[in-house]
Amino acid sequence: MLDALTLVTGVAALLLAAWCGWAAYRDQPTKDWHFIGMAAVSFLALVQLVIGVVQLARGEKPEQGTTIFVAYLLGAFACVPAAGFMSLGERSRWGSLTAAAGGGVLAVLEVRLYDIWGG
């Protein structure tokens, strides 16, 4: 795995969580700018997924097993889009809080991916 990409994705996820959390604190729903931020973070997770699969195809192996690594990669990729989709259903501060939670979960998944790969 690329350590720099894992770090950038984790930091971006934390920034998204803080931004959406601030909107929830101010009693605001998710807005278009939040969804643009979610798309950017999701793109980073997609790049990470592709790089992880390519490295596995080249024969590199994570320390803690390929199955768990792929499961975490897929979870990291799906986390923010799922939270964004759920925030669409709740057009109140709770939608923003849901998006913030998705960013926080992605940051934790990034740390775990780093550990699984052997960081």
N, C-alpha and C positions, 0 to 999 in steps of 0.2 A: 504494500500500500504506500501511497505517497503521504508522508507525514504532514507535509505542508498543506495538502488539500484537506486532510482530516481536520487540521487546526483551523483553516479558513472556514470550512463548513460548520464546525462547532461554534466558532465565534459569530458567524453570520446567523446561526440559529439562536444564539443567546441575544443578539441584537434584535432579532425579530420578536423574540419573547418579551424583551423589555419594551419594545415599541407597542406591541399589541397589549401588553399589560398596562402601559400608560394610558392607552385608549380606554381600557376597561375601568381603570381608576377614575378617569374623567367621565365615565358613564356614556361612552360612545360605542356604536357598533363598528364592525370592520368596514373599512372603506376601500375604494379602488386602490389606493396607494398601498394599503396593507396586502392586498392580493398580488400586487406587483412585487412586493417584498417576498411574499410566499413563493411566487414563481421563481424569483432569483435563487432563493435558498433551495428550492426543489431542483433547479437546474444543477446546482453544485452537487446535490445528492445523486442526481442522474449521472453526472460525470464520474463521481466516485464509484457508482455501481458498474459503469462500463469499464473503468480502469481495473476494478477488482475482478471482474469476469475475465478480462484479457490476461491479467496476471495468473489467474487460475488456469486458463487455457494454455499458457506458456509453461506450466508445470510448477510454478511456485506454490508453496503450501503454507497456509496459516498454522501457527503453533497449536491452536486449540481445536483444529478440525475444520474441514471444508464445509460441512453441512451447517454448522452453527454460524460460520462466517457468512455464507450465502443468505441464511435466514436473517441475520442482522443487516446485511446490505439491503435486502428487499424491504425490511421494516423501516430502515432509515429513509429509503426512497419514498415509501408510501405514507410516512408519518405526517408530514406537513400538508400534502394535498388532502389527506383524509380530514385533518383538523380544519383546513380551509373550507372543505365541502360542508362539514358540520356547522361551521360558523355562518354559512349562508342560510341555514335553516333557522337560526336564532339571531334575528336582526336587533339585538340589544347588546348591552355590555357583556353578556354571557358569551356572545359570539366572539368578541374580542378576547375574552378570557380563554376560550377554547383554542383560538389560534395561538395565544401565548403559551398555553400548555403544550401544543404541538411543537413549538420551537424549543421549549425546555426538554421535552422528551427526545427530540433529535440531538440536542447537545449531549445528553447522557448516552445515547446510542453511539455517537461518535467516539466518546471515551472508551466505550466497550469494544467498538471495532478496532481501535488502536491496540487494546489489550489482547484481543483475539488474534490479531495478526502477529503479535509478538513484540510490541513496542515497549 
